[in-house]
Amino acid sequence: MTEGVHTLLREDDRTLDTADALALPLGDADEPLVTDGEAVAANDVPQEPGRALALSDFKPPQAGPVDSALRWAYRLGVPGSLLAAPLRKPAAPRMLGTVMSPLEGDRAAGMALRAGQLQVHGLKAPIDKVDFASSAPLTPPFLRVVHGFTWLRDLSACAPREECAPIAERALRKWLKANPAPGKGAAWTVENAGLRLLGWFVHAPLILSGDPATRAKMLEQMETTARWLDRNVTSADDRLGQVAGWCAITAAGLLLPDGRPRRLYSEAGLLRALGELVSDDGGVLSRSPLAQMEAIALLVDLKACYDAVDRDPPAALETMIALLVPPLLTLRMGDRALGSWQGAGKTSAARLDALIEATGVRARPAKDTRHWGYQRVDAGKSVLLLDAAPPPRPRHARHGCASTLAFEFSAKQQRIIVNCGGAELAGGQVPIRIEQGLRGTAAHSTLVLDDANSTAVLIKGQIGKGVEEVDIARTVVKQRGRDATRLEAAHNGYAARHGLLHRRILLLSADGEELRGEDLLEPSGKEGKRGKIAFAIRFHLGYGIEAGLSEDNRGAGLALPDGTYWQFRLGGDSGEAKMTLEDSLWVDGHGRPRATKQLVVEGLTPRSGGRFPWLLKRMG
């Protein structure tokens, strides 16, 4: 039987019927990933332990003595109107320009608003029944949309301004009635206040087209919010929240009268915050693709505010936008949508394309983002992504996930191995009660030891103790005369508790049709402990894949929706490990949890270590 399987694997022109594909065992999984003399050095330098994330040094713009004095005086609290024009009365509130942002909203969400429904991650709520008070018991995604006014972009995308303005004004009046002055709660976090004020500036025609009294009240509220942010921006929960606040303050300095001192003050603060937000290779320190997209969107909107008043933005702003784009593209799968990392679900290709087009940046995906922590391999029409860094530090984590050494794999437009994702979308169609579970190691395609997370998953998106060091090596390997890419990484997340290191080796063939893997457990000290410990290696399957186990429970056949067939097989020296097929879920691009399956390789391994090779190969 095995000999026949080996023959089948080497006959690329043969195809399998469905029954064969779902039951046929697969051989050769225990072949060594690299034979002697095959490896060719290519960035084969281990990542410095504990330095997976590093701060960028992003300095404020240089200024002359007058500008420096204005910035210093405004920071001390001297009113901007007094600094800008000390010999005249403060100018009346008004908008100095009309902002034309290149970013577009979600038309479907905008149409739902016109129908009286607030739609957040696919979940709808009647606007008339939404509590706009800052202390309202709404889920985090709804709090962000309601108090960040992010729905304005969606509304503006669905119809002409004349049809949308009355809807926006009604919602705005309800919000102002519930929040007449700065206070506490969700409405007055720095991030939500920054998003709200910047949204008001960018979509001013929607909210300033009504009667003069409402317009005057709205302009006064803009100035009030800007002054509140002046005083509170540095108290944001994290650097991305600070960046949102600084962007809004800078926009106020550009678009409201007597704003020069405020602009000078906020430009310096913004660039400092950006330098503390982003790693050396351009990835945000929360390691979240959604946070990366938010940072880009904030800067694109702010750049549009500069354009509205015919002023050039600081050169560092353009540089930062160009720096943020390539790492985001690193996480793009074969279907051109983003992978599921650090709380994100599948982010649609259309949304990503629109964002990148709005930046005006033309770039290719970065393949080796060692500071941000993701490794990308492109081969043939396949894409492999590996999380090769510790989780974000507690001060940066938003929806921190214990996903170290997890991987995702796609062939053409089909995702084959995925992570569950979607923790950041909890509160929409994803239930809040499973948010922590979606952040755990078991929700990712990696090894779990003793049913414990490799890094502690805490409440409110925080991360505890666990992985502190990750070593990563990337090499080019000659395979059948062609260059293949080999990734090898190890983490110490289980060292303190169980005395074991997890090492993962992945080798993707040059044509992208064969992925060899090996998971190893190695003693972290000179002497391994006695006894055995339970382990499970989880491979979450892409949506729509039909899977069937082989008779010996050491292999599985995968029938993909595109009609192709892949085989998964454990190596010969995987000990007593057996494979099971279990239920799983995956959060799609609309925030919907989808029922899927997962292959689970599990058993007991000696505390002195173990080796578990496996092979995933396209058939026919």
HELIX and SHEET records of a PDB file:
HELIX    1   1 THR A    2  LEU A    9  1                                   8    
HELIX    2   2 THR A   18  ALA A   23  1                                   6    
HELIX    3   3 PRO A   65  ARG A   75  1                                  11    
HELIX    4   4 GLY A   80  ALA A   84  1                                   5    
HELIX    5   5 ARG A  107  ARG A  114  1                                   8    
HELIX    6   6 ILE A  127  LYS A  129  5                                   3    
HELIX    7   7 PRO A  140  GLY A  148  1                                   9    
HELIX    8   8 TRP A  151  SER A  156  1                                   6    
HELIX    9   9 ARG A  161  ALA A  178  1                                  18    
HELIX   10  10 ALA A  186  TRP A  188  5                                   3    
HELIX   11  11 VAL A  190  VAL A  202  1                                  13    
HELIX   12  12 ALA A  204  ILE A  207  1                                   4    
HELIX   13  13 PRO A  212  ASN A  232  1                                  21    
HELIX   14  14 VAL A  233  SER A  235  5                                   3    
HELIX   15  15 ARG A  239  LEU A  255  1                                  17    
HELIX   16  16 ARG A  260  LEU A  277  1                                  18    
HELIX   17  17 PRO A  289  ALA A  308  1                                  20    
HELIX   18  18 ALA A  315  THR A  330  1                                  16    
HELIX   19  19 ALA A  349  THR A  359  1                                  11    
HELIX   20  20 ALA A  423  LEU A  425  5                                   3    
HELIX   21  21 ILE A  432  ILE A  434  5                                   3    
HELIX   22  22 GLU A  435  ARG A  439  1                                   5    
HELIX   23  23 THR A  441  ALA A  443  5                                   3    
HELIX   24  24 ALA A  495  HIS A  498  1                                   4    
SHEET    1   A 9 ALA A  39  ALA A  41  0                                        
SHEET    2   A 9 VAL A 470  GLN A 479 -1                                        
SHEET    3   A 9 ARG A 482  HIS A 491 -1                                        
SHEET    4   A 9 LEU A 500  LEU A 508 -1                                        
SHEET    5   A 9 GLU A 514  PRO A 523 -1                                        
SHEET    6   A 9 GLY A 610  MET A 619 -1                                        
SHEET    7   A 9 TYR A 565  LEU A 570 -1                                        
SHEET    8   A 9 GLY A 555  ALA A 559 -1                                        
SHEET    9   A 9 GLU A 546  LEU A 549 -1                                        
SHEET    1   B 2 GLN A 117  VAL A 120  0                                        
SHEET    2   B 2 LEU A 123  PRO A 126 -1                                        
SHEET    1   C 7 ASP A 368  THR A 369  0                                        
SHEET    2   C 7 TYR A 374  ALA A 379 -1                                        
SHEET    3   C 7 SER A 382  ASP A 387 -1                                        
SHEET    4   C 7 PHE A 407  ALA A 411 -1                                        
SHEET    5   C 7 GLN A 414  VAL A 418 -1                                        
SHEET    6   C 7 LYS A 532  LEU A 541 -1                                        
SHEET    7   C 7 LEU A 447  LEU A 449 -1                                        
SHEET    1   D 8 ASP A 368  THR A 369  0                                        
SHEET    2   D 8 TYR A 374  ALA A 379 -1                                        
SHEET    3   D 8 SER A 382  ASP A 387 -1                                        
SHEET    4   D 8 PHE A 407  ALA A 411 -1                                        
SHEET    5   D 8 GLN A 414  VAL A 418 -1                                        
SHEET    6   D 8 LYS A 532  LEU A 541 -1                                        
SHEET    7   D 8 PRO A 593  PRO A 606 -1                                        
SHEET    8   D 8 LYS A 578  VAL A 587 -1                                        
END                                                                             
